[in-house]
Amino acid sequence: MKLLAVKVLAALVLLLAGFVLPAAANDYSYANRPLIAFPHAQGDVVHVSPFPMSKRAAAVWAADSCWRECTTLCGQRMAACVSSHEADACRPHLQACDLSCQKQCRTRGGPALNLTD
C-alpha cells in the first residue's frame, strides 16, 4: 500500500512538472505568433495564429515557409525550362535556384554557402 502511494505521488509530481516547466521557460509570448494563410476562392485569407510560440519555433516556422515558397518557384521555373529544353540543360539552373533558396531561407548560421558559388 505504501509503495502504491509513492508511485502515485511520483506520477503526480512528473505530471505537474510537465505542465509547469514549459510555462516557466519564459520563451513563449504572443509576439511570436505566426501568420497562417488559408486558401480561399478570392485569394488567401491571412490570420494570426492564436497559439503563442517560442522564438526558436517561430524562426523554424518562418524558415519553413520561406523554403516552401522558394522551392515552389524553383520547381515552376524548372517545369517551364523542361518544356522548351532538355532536362540536363535545365539542371544547373535548378541547382543554382536551390542554392539561392538555402542562402535566403536559413535563419541561423551554417556552412559558408558563398564559397560554393
Backbone bond lengths (Angstrom), bond angles and torsions (degrees), N, CA, C in turn:
res aa  C-N    CA-C-N  psi(-1)  N-CA   C-N-CA  omega(-1)  CA-C   N-CA-C  phi
1 M - - - 1.446 - - 1.526 110.92 -
2 K 1.340 115.38 -41.31 1.458 120.29 -179.66 1.531 110.77 -67.18
3 L 1.320 116.84 -37.10 1.461 121.79 179.17 1.530 110.61 -66.56
4 L 1.312 116.63 -38.29 1.456 120.97 178.28 1.524 111.00 -64.34
5 A 1.314 116.98 -40.41 1.462 121.12 178.86 1.524 111.03 -64.87
6 V 1.318 117.47 -38.22 1.467 121.51 178.47 1.525 110.13 -66.58
7 K 1.330 116.79 -40.40 1.465 120.36 179.04 1.525 111.55 -65.73
8 V 1.327 116.64 -41.70 1.462 120.50 178.65 1.522 110.29 -65.28
9 L 1.323 117.10 -41.70 1.457 121.13 179.13 1.531 110.54 -64.22
10 A 1.311 117.33 -42.62 1.469 120.94 178.62 1.529 110.87 -63.70
11 A 1.326 117.27 -40.18 1.467 120.54 178.36 1.519 110.92 -64.98
12 L 1.328 117.79 -40.20 1.457 121.04 178.52 1.522 111.88 -66.27
13 V 1.322 117.00 -39.12 1.464 120.72 178.20 1.528 110.13 -64.49
14 L 1.325 117.54 -43.10 1.461 120.56 178.02 1.526 111.73 -64.77
15 L 1.313 116.87 -40.97 1.459 120.38 178.45 1.524 110.72 -64.08
16 L 1.313 116.95 -44.17 1.461 120.95 178.50 1.527 110.91 -63.74
17 A 1.322 116.86 -42.02 1.470 120.34 178.19 1.526 110.94 -63.09
18 G 1.323 117.41 -34.93 1.455 121.06 177.77 1.515 112.88 -63.77
19 F 1.316 117.24 -29.25 1.467 120.52 177.93 1.524 112.64 -87.95
20 V 1.312 117.17 -35.49 1.460 120.82 -172.16 1.528 112.15 -83.58
21 L 1.302 118.84 -42.10 1.468 120.93 -174.51 1.527 113.90 -62.14
22 P 1.325 121.14 -44.36 1.474 118.17 176.80 1.524 112.53 -63.51
23 A 1.312 117.61 -34.58 1.461 120.05 178.96 1.519 111.18 -70.52
24 A 1.308 117.35 -27.73 1.466 121.02 179.94 1.524 112.25 -81.45
25 A 1.305 117.98 -4.76 1.462 120.30 -177.68 1.524 112.10 -70.21
26 N 1.339 117.96 -21.87 1.466 123.38 178.26 1.516 113.52 59.36
27 D 1.315 117.87 22.92 1.456 120.53 178.77 1.521 110.77 -102.07
28 Y 1.324 117.08 -16.26 1.454 120.91 -179.94 1.511 109.47 -85.43
29 S 1.331 117.11 132.05 1.456 120.03 175.94 1.522 108.86 -150.77
30 Y 1.311 115.43 159.14 1.458 119.77 178.07 1.524 112.00 -71.62
31 A 1.320 117.24 -13.94 1.467 120.11 176.46 1.527 111.17 -70.52
32 N 1.318 117.22 -22.64 1.461 121.74 -178.42 1.529 111.34 -98.80
33 R 1.309 117.57 46.23 1.462 120.37 177.97 1.518 108.31 -101.44
34 P 1.331 118.13 127.66 1.463 120.28 -176.96 1.533 111.85 -78.61
35 L 1.323 114.77 158.71 1.456 121.34 171.83 1.518 107.62 -86.28
36 I 1.327 116.16 135.34 1.453 121.27 -179.56 1.520 107.74 -120.68
37 A 1.329 116.93 127.42 1.458 121.76 179.02 1.514 109.61 -99.26
38 F 1.327 115.40 125.84 1.458 121.66 176.40 1.526 108.08 -105.01
39 P 1.336 118.05 128.09 1.457 119.37 -179.69 1.534 111.67 -65.85
40 H 1.306 115.12 140.47 1.460 121.09 -179.61 1.525 107.48 -143.39
41 A 1.314 117.62 158.75 1.465 121.47 -177.47 1.527 111.98 -62.37
42 Q 1.317 117.82 -36.39 1.469 121.08 -179.89 1.525 112.43 -92.08
43 G 1.295 119.34 12.78 1.456 122.87 -178.46 1.514 110.45 122.04
44 D 1.302 116.04 167.82 1.459 120.26 -178.19 1.524 111.21 -69.08
45 V 1.328 115.37 140.22 1.462 122.62 175.31 1.527 106.63 -103.90
46 V 1.324 116.66 123.00 1.461 121.39 -175.80 1.525 109.32 -101.89
47 H 1.332 115.22 129.22 1.460 122.23 177.29 1.528 108.60 -126.10
48 V 1.315 115.64 155.84 1.462 121.05 173.42 1.521 107.39 -90.83
49 S 1.322 116.33 131.80 1.456 120.61 179.99 1.533 110.16 -62.53
50 P 1.322 117.67 138.97 1.464 119.41 178.16 1.526 113.27 -79.13
51 F 1.327 117.21 -6.00 1.453 120.99 -174.98 1.516 111.00 -100.12
52 P 1.325 118.35 124.50 1.470 119.84 177.32 1.519 111.10 -71.32
53 M 1.313 115.81 155.12 1.462 122.33 179.47 1.520 109.28 -130.47
54 S 1.323 114.08 164.84 1.458 118.36 171.37 1.524 108.07 -79.15
55 K 1.318 116.72 166.90 1.467 119.98 178.93 1.520 111.13 -62.26
56 R 1.324 115.90 -39.45 1.461 119.52 -179.64 1.525 111.17 -66.85
57 A 1.320 117.21 -42.44 1.461 120.51 178.57 1.531 110.68 -63.85
58 A 1.332 116.82 -39.18 1.463 120.06 177.91 1.530 110.83 -64.90
59 A 1.336 117.20 -37.70 1.465 120.30 178.06 1.525 111.02 -66.95
60 V 1.323 117.23 -40.47 1.469 120.52 177.69 1.517 110.27 -64.85
61 W 1.327 116.51 -41.08 1.463 121.24 178.62 1.529 110.39 -60.42
62 A 1.329 117.09 -45.72 1.463 121.11 -178.95 1.529 111.06 -66.40
63 A 1.339 117.16 -41.28 1.458 119.99 -179.74 1.528 110.50 -66.46
64 D 1.326 117.10 -38.30 1.462 120.46 179.14 1.521 110.50 -65.48
65 S 1.308 117.04 -41.61 1.457 121.04 178.48 1.526 110.62 -63.46
66 C 1.314 116.41 -43.82 1.464 121.14 178.26 1.527 110.48 -61.88
67 W 1.328 116.56 -45.29 1.466 121.30 -177.92 1.525 111.29 -62.64
68 R 1.321 117.16 -43.93 1.471 120.38 -179.53 1.525 111.24 -63.83
69 E 1.314 116.70 -43.33 1.463 119.98 -179.65 1.520 111.30 -66.15
70 C 1.320 116.36 -43.34 1.458 120.69 -177.85 1.522 111.72 -66.84
71 T 1.322 117.57 -44.48 1.461 119.77 -179.31 1.530 111.52 -70.29
72 T 1.325 117.66 -27.85 1.460 119.96 173.78 1.523 110.58 -64.08
73 L 1.329 116.40 -43.53 1.463 119.79 177.28 1.525 111.15 -63.56
74 C 1.332 116.65 -39.78 1.470 119.79 177.75 1.525 110.96 -62.74
75 G 1.327 116.55 -41.13 1.461 120.40 178.51 1.516 112.28 -64.19
76 Q 1.339 116.53 -39.16 1.459 119.86 177.29 1.523 111.02 -65.36
77 R 1.315 116.64 -40.66 1.476 120.01 177.61 1.523 111.36 -65.21
78 M 1.329 116.48 -38.99 1.460 120.43 178.02 1.526 110.45 -64.77
79 A 1.318 117.44 -42.82 1.466 120.72 179.03 1.525 110.77 -62.48
80 A 1.333 117.15 -40.59 1.462 120.41 178.21 1.525 111.13 -66.54
81 C 1.318 116.71 -38.46 1.469 120.76 -179.96 1.525 110.51 -68.43
82 V 1.324 117.52 -42.07 1.471 121.20 -177.65 1.523 110.89 -67.18
83 S 1.327 116.63 -27.81 1.467 118.41 179.58 1.518 112.29 -68.99
84 S 1.336 118.03 -20.52 1.466 119.90 -179.75 1.528 113.58 -118.56
85 H 1.331 118.73 -11.34 1.466 122.12 -179.38 1.526 109.14 -135.00
86 E 1.318 115.40 175.38 1.463 119.88 173.98 1.526 109.44 -75.20
87 A 1.327 115.59 155.98 1.465 120.34 -178.72 1.527 111.09 -64.32
88 D 1.335 117.55 -36.74 1.467 119.74 180.00 1.522 112.05 -64.72
89 A 1.323 116.85 -30.47 1.470 119.82 178.39 1.525 111.03 -74.19
90 C 1.328 116.78 -25.53 1.470 120.76 -177.24 1.529 112.94 -89.52
91 R 1.316 116.90 -18.68 1.463 120.33 -174.43 1.534 113.76 -59.22
92 P 1.340 121.00 -42.53 1.480 118.88 178.10 1.529 112.99 -60.95
93 H 1.325 116.60 -34.30 1.465 119.47 178.31 1.529 110.77 -67.67
94 L 1.331 116.51 -38.38 1.464 120.43 177.62 1.528 110.81 -65.75
95 Q 1.329 116.83 -41.69 1.463 119.57 179.04 1.523 111.25 -64.88
96 A 1.336 117.34 -39.18 1.463 120.48 177.64 1.533 110.53 -65.74
97 C 1.316 116.52 -37.50 1.466 120.50 178.43 1.528 110.51 -66.80
98 D 1.335 117.55 -42.50 1.466 120.57 177.53 1.522 111.65 -62.32
99 L 1.322 116.76 -39.69 1.464 120.34 178.28 1.528 110.76 -64.27
100 S 1.322 116.46 -40.28 1.468 118.59 178.34 1.527 110.64 -66.25
101 C 1.340 117.53 -33.21 1.471 120.31 175.80 1.527 110.21 -65.10
102 Q 1.322 117.09 -41.50 1.469 120.03 178.66 1.517 110.59 -61.69
103 K 1.317 117.20 -42.01 1.460 120.50 -179.57 1.525 111.44 -67.75
104 Q 1.307 115.88 -40.01 1.455 120.85 -174.40 1.523 112.18 -75.61
105 C 1.331 117.84 -35.98 1.462 120.78 -167.97 1.526 114.88 -100.28
106 R 1.293 119.42 -6.86 1.465 117.41 179.87 1.522 109.03 -76.65
107 T 1.300 115.95 139.62 1.464 120.44 -175.82 1.520 112.57 -105.19
108 R 1.308 116.96 -18.21 1.461 120.71 179.38 1.519 108.80 -120.77
109 G 1.316 115.86 177.53 1.447 120.86 178.72 1.520 111.33 -65.51
110 G 1.283 115.67 164.28 1.450 120.66 -179.61 1.509 109.48 -173.05
111 P 1.310 117.45 -159.82 1.454 119.27 179.14 1.526 111.11 -65.28
112 A 1.281 115.38 155.86 1.461 120.59 179.99 1.528 108.63 -75.40
113 L 1.315 117.16 92.29 1.462 121.51 -176.13 1.517 112.13 -73.24
114 N 1.324 118.34 -22.60 1.450 119.88 179.89 1.519 112.93 -67.54
115 L 1.344 116.47 -20.60 1.464 119.42 179.91 1.533 111.59 -75.15
116 T 1.324 117.72 -17.09 1.456 120.16 -175.94 1.518 112.99 -90.33
117 D 1.319 118.49 0.37 1.480 120.73 -179.67 1.507 111.10 -71.99
